[in-house]
């Protein structure tokens, strides 16, 4: 699904459905004015609903940034707008356009992080006051004000994804033999800390001069509420790859890109520009061993 965008006629208000099997597309919802046309909106789907946050009304420096959210719902009759440009509550500041979003807690909430608040701003600074959990049933916003740790700053761009637990490890089949004697009970034994539900934030920061390298943060969601930098940018930089994207696929954390070095900061609107498609031919997986466990982080 796609909503909005920018073309020769200006910004769009169409909701477009893309058939990846047959490589065709159609308008799921025509532009009607019910939800204002825009580019740079943030979209995320859960079951039969598509949540749309923010965006802006043009690519101009003085473009209006939408401080609203909308929801398109699919039923037996097709797609329809069930929430249309509902204003963000007063406790939510301007989060800009090209925000980042990921489903957490099994789709009960959406984690939102700040995007570009102006086209002239060259870097993004995340903070507890601009990081929110949106409740997908109550439509409420909860900030990260009680989070311990320092949020990322100086980001050229960033991506986020949700991790719930490490991948299962192979268990060796028990060998037949005599039944072992009972082991004595150990008083005071503490079970291993469970892995906290976490958002992985990958942000591209300046490193080794004007080069950009991805750095990784682990944001442990409530009730842990901690954020920690994993200090991996130098290790990634030494791979000598142009890694520009990130995705979580089945609890696997993957950096995507190609060979070569990127030496300058991109313009904020590059991600919206037509004809800027790229094909990745390199994938680097981040090991779960790099992540933190427990509440004493």
C-alpha positions as CSV (number, residue, x, y, z in Angstrom):
1,X,0.0,0.0,0.0
2,X,1.1,3.5,-0.8
3,X,-0.5,6.8,0.2
4,X,0.3,10.2,-1.4
5,X,3.6,11.1,-3.0
6,X,4.8,13.8,-5.4
7,X,4.7,14.0,-9.2
8,X,4.3,16.4,-12.0
9,X,0.8,17.4,-10.8
10,X,2.1,18.1,-7.3
11,X,1.3,16.1,-4.1
12,X,-1.2,13.2,-4.3
13,X,-4.0,12.0,-2.1
14,X,-4.5,8.6,-3.6
15,X,-4.3,5.4,-1.7
16,X,-2.7,2.9,-4.0
17,X,-2.6,-0.9,-3.8
18,X,0.3,-2.7,-5.5
19,X,-0.1,-6.3,-6.5
20,X,3.4,-7.7,-6.1
21,X,2.6,-11.0,-7.8
22,X,1.3,-9.5,-11.0
23,X,3.3,-6.2,-10.8
24,X,0.2,-4.1,-11.3
25,X,-1.4,-1.4,-9.2
26,X,-4.7,0.4,-8.7
27,X,-6.3,3.1,-6.7
28,X,-7.8,1.6,-3.5
29,X,-9.1,5.0,-2.6
30,X,-9.4,7.9,-5.0
31,X,-8.3,11.4,-4.0
32,X,-11.4,12.9,-2.3
33,X,-10.2,15.6,0.0
34,X,-11.3,13.5,3.0
35,X,-7.6,13.1,3.8
36,X,-5.4,15.9,2.5
37,X,-2.9,15.1,-0.2
38,X,0.7,15.0,0.9
39,X,4.2,13.6,0.5
40,X,6.5,12.2,3.1
41,X,3.8,10.5,5.1
42,X,4.6,7.6,7.4
43,X,2.5,4.4,6.9
44,X,2.3,1.2,8.8
45,X,-0.2,-1.7,8.4
46,X,-1.7,-4.0,11.0
47,X,-4.3,-6.6,10.0
48,X,-7.0,-4.8,8.0
49,X,-5.9,-1.3,8.9
50,X,-3.4,1.2,7.5
51,X,-2.2,3.9,9.8
52,X,-0.9,7.1,8.3
53,X,1.0,9.8,10.2
54,X,2.3,13.3,9.3
55,X,3.7,14.2,5.9
56,X,3.9,17.6,4.2
57,X,1.9,19.4,1.5
58,X,4.9,20.1,-0.9
59,X,8.6,19.8,-1.3
60,X,9.1,23.6,-0.7
61,X,11.1,24.9,2.2
62,X,8.0,26.5,3.7
63,X,5.8,23.4,3.2
64,X,3.1,22.8,5.8
65,X,3.8,19.7,7.9
66,X,0.6,17.8,8.9
67,X,0.2,17.2,12.6
68,X,-2.4,14.6,12.2
69,X,-3.1,10.9,11.7
70,X,-5.5,8.9,9.5
71,X,-6.6,5.3,9.4
72,X,-7.8,3.4,6.3
73,X,-9.7,0.2,7.0
74,X,-10.4,-2.7,4.7
75,X,-13.8,-4.5,5.0
76,X,-16.0,-6.5,2.7
77,X,-16.8,-3.4,0.6
78,X,-13.2,-2.4,0.1
79,X,-11.1,0.3,1.7
80,X,-12.5,3.3,3.5
81,X,-11.3,6.1,5.7
82,X,-12.3,5.5,9.3
83,X,-10.2,8.3,10.8
84,X,-9.5,11.3,8.6
85,X,-6.7,13.8,9.6
86,X,-7.4,13.7,13.3
87,X,-5.2,16.3,15.0
88,X,-2.4,15.1,17.3
89,X,-3.1,15.8,21.0
90,X,-1.4,18.8,22.6
91,X,1.3,16.6,24.3
92,X,2.6,15.6,20.9
93,X,5.0,18.1,19.3
94,X,5.7,18.5,15.6
95,X,7.2,15.2,14.6
96,X,7.9,16.3,11.0
97,X,7.7,14.2,7.8
98,X,9.4,10.9,7.0
99,X,8.8,9.8,10.6
100,X,9.7,6.2,11.4
101,X,7.2,3.7,12.7
102,X,7.2,0.0,13.8
103,X,4.6,-2.2,15.3
104,X,5.3,-3.3,18.9
105,X,3.6,-5.6,21.4
106,X,2.0,-7.7,18.7
107,X,0.4,-4.7,17.0
108,X,-1.2,-3.2,20.2
109,X,1.0,-0.2,19.8
110,X,3.1,1.6,17.2
111,X,6.4,3.2,18.1
112,X,6.9,6.5,16.4
113,X,10.2,8.5,16.2
114,X,10.8,12.0,14.9
115,X,11.5,12.7,11.2
116,X,12.5,15.9,9.5
117,X,10.8,18.9,11.1
118,X,12.1,21.2,8.3
119,X,13.6,20.7,4.9
120,X,16.5,22.9,5.9
121,X,17.5,20.7,8.9
122,X,20.5,18.6,8.1
123,X,20.3,16.1,11.0
124,X,17.8,14.5,13.3
125,X,17.9,14.5,17.0
126,X,15.7,11.9,18.7
127,X,14.6,12.5,22.3
128,X,12.3,11.1,25.0
129,X,9.8,14.0,24.2
130,X,9.7,13.2,20.5
131,X,9.4,9.4,20.8
132,X,5.9,8.0,21.2
133,X,3.9,4.8,21.6
134,X,0.6,5.1,19.8
135,X,-2.2,2.8,21.0
136,X,-3.8,1.2,18.0
137,X,-7.2,0.8,19.7
138,X,-7.4,3.8,22.0
139,X,-5.6,6.2,19.7
140,X,-3.6,7.6,22.6
141,X,0.1,8.8,22.6
142,X,2.5,8.0,25.4
143,X,5.9,9.6,25.3
144,X,9.2,8.1,26.5
145,X,9.9,10.6,29.3
146,X,10.7,8.0,31.9
147,X,13.4,6.3,29.7
148,X,16.9,6.1,31.0
149,X,19.8,6.7,28.7
150,X,20.7,9.1,25.8
151,X,18.7,9.0,22.6
152,X,20.4,9.2,19.2
153,X,21.3,12.6,17.8
154,X,23.2,14.0,14.7
155,X,21.5,11.5,12.4
156,X,21.4,12.0,8.7
157,X,18.6,9.5,8.5
158,X,17.4,6.5,10.6
159,X,15.4,3.3,10.5
160,X,13.7,1.3,13.3
161,X,12.5,-2.2,13.8
162,X,11.1,-4.4,16.6
163,X,12.7,-7.4,18.3
164,X,10.9,-9.6,20.8
165,X,13.4,-12.4,21.6
166,X,16.6,-14.0,20.4
167,X,16.2,-16.8,17.8
168,X,15.8,-20.2,19.4
169,X,19.0,-22.3,19.8
170,X,19.3,-25.9,18.7
171,X,18.7,-28.3,21.6
172,X,20.7,-31.6,21.5
173,X,18.6,-34.7,21.8
174,X,19.2,-36.6,25.1
175,X,21.1,-39.8,24.9
176,X,19.6,-43.0,26.3
177,X,21.1,-44.1,29.6
178,X,20.6,-44.4,33.3
179,X,18.3,-41.9,35.0
180,X,20.5,-39.3,36.7
181,X,20.2,-38.7,40.4
182,X,18.2,-35.8,41.6
183,X,20.2,-32.6,41.9
184,X,20.1,-30.6,45.1
185,X,18.0,-27.5,45.1
186,X,20.2,-24.3,44.9
187,X,18.9,-21.7,47.3
188,X,19.1,-18.1,46.0
189,X,19.4,-19.2,42.3
190,X,18.3,-16.5,39.9
191,X,16.9,-17.4,36.5
192,X,18.4,-15.7,33.5
193,X,16.9,-12.3,32.8
194,X,14.3,-12.5,29.9
195,X,15.1,-10.6,26.8
196,X,13.2,-7.2,27.0
197,X,11.0,-6.3,24.0
198,X,13.2,-3.8,22.2
199,X,13.2,-1.4,19.3
200,X,16.4,-1.3,17.3
201,X,17.3,2.2,16.1
202,X,19.8,2.4,13.3
203,X,21.1,5.9,12.6
204,X,23.6,7.1,10.1
205,X,26.1,9.4,11.7
206,X,29.3,11.2,10.7
207,X,32.4,9.0,11.1
208,X,36.0,9.3,10.0
209,X,35.6,12.7,8.6
210,X,32.6,13.3,6.3
211,X,31.8,9.6,5.9
212,X,28.6,8.2,7.2
213,X,28.4,5.0,9.1
214,X,25.4,3.3,10.7
215,X,25.3,3.2,14.5
216,X,22.9,1.0,16.4
217,X,20.9,1.7,19.5
218,X,18.7,-0.7,21.5
219,X,15.6,1.0,23.0
220,X,14.2,-1.4,25.6
221,X,10.5,-0.6,25.7
222,X,8.3,-0.3,28.9
223,X,8.5,-1.7,31.5
224,X,12.3,-1.7,31.1
225,X,12.5,1.8,29.5
226,X,16.2,2.1,28.8
227,X,18.2,3.0,25.7
228,X,21.8,2.2,25.0
229,X,24.2,2.7,22.1
230,X,25.8,-0.5,21.0
231,X,29.0,1.2,19.7
232,X,29.1,-0.7,16.5
233,X,29.8,2.1,13.9
234,X,33.5,1.5,13.8
235,X,33.1,-2.2,13.3
236,X,30.6,-1.6,10.5
237,X,32.7,1.1,8.9
238,X,35.6,-1.3,8.6
239,X,33.5,-3.5,6.4
240,X,34.0,-0.8,3.7
241,X,30.5,-1.1,2.4
242,X,27.9,1.5,1.5
243,X,25.1,0.4,3.9
244,X,22.1,2.7,3.6
245,X,19.1,0.8,4.8
246,X,18.0,-1.5,7.7
247,X,15.2,-4.0,8.2
248,X,14.0,-6.6,10.8
249,X,12.9,-9.8,9.0
250,X,11.6,-12.5,11.3
251,X,13.6,-11.2,14.2
252,X,16.7,-11.0,12.1
253,X,18.4,-7.6,12.0
254,X,19.8,-6.8,8.6
255,X,21.7,-3.8,7.2
256,X,21.3,-3.4,3.4
257,X,23.5,-1.6,0.8
258,X,26.2,-2.1,-1.8
259,X,29.9,-1.6,-2.2
260,X,31.5,1.8,-2.1
261,X,31.7,4.7,0.3
262,X,29.1,7.5,0.8
263,X,31.0,10.7,1.7
264,X,28.3,13.4,2.0
265,X,25.1,14.0,3.8
266,X,21.9,13.5,1.7
267,X,19.3,16.2,1.3
268,X,16.3,15.4,3.5
269,X,13.9,15.2,0.6
270,X,16.1,12.6,-1.3
271,X,13.9,9.8,0.0
272,X,10.8,11.4,-1.6
273,X,12.4,12.3,-4.9
274,X,11.2,10.4,-8.0
275,X,13.7,8.3,-9.7
276,X,15.9,7.7,-6.6
277,X,15.3,3.9,-6.5
278,X,18.2,1.8,-5.6
279,X,19.0,-1.9,-5.6
280,X,20.8,-3.4,-2.7
281,X,23.3,-6.3,-3.4
282,X,24.9,-6.6,0.1
283,X,23.3,-7.7,3.4
284,X,25.0,-7.6,6.8
285,X,23.3,-9.3,9.7
286,X,23.6,-7.9,13.3
287,X,24.2,-10.6,15.8
288,X,21.9,-11.0,18.8
289,X,25.1,-11.3,20.9
290,X,25.4,-7.5,20.5
291,X,22.1,-6.8,22.3
292,X,21.6,-6.2,26.0
293,X,19.5,-8.3,28.4
294,X,17.9,-7.4,31.7
295,X,17.1,-4.2,33.5
296,X,20.6,-3.3,34.7
297,X,21.7,-1.8,31.4
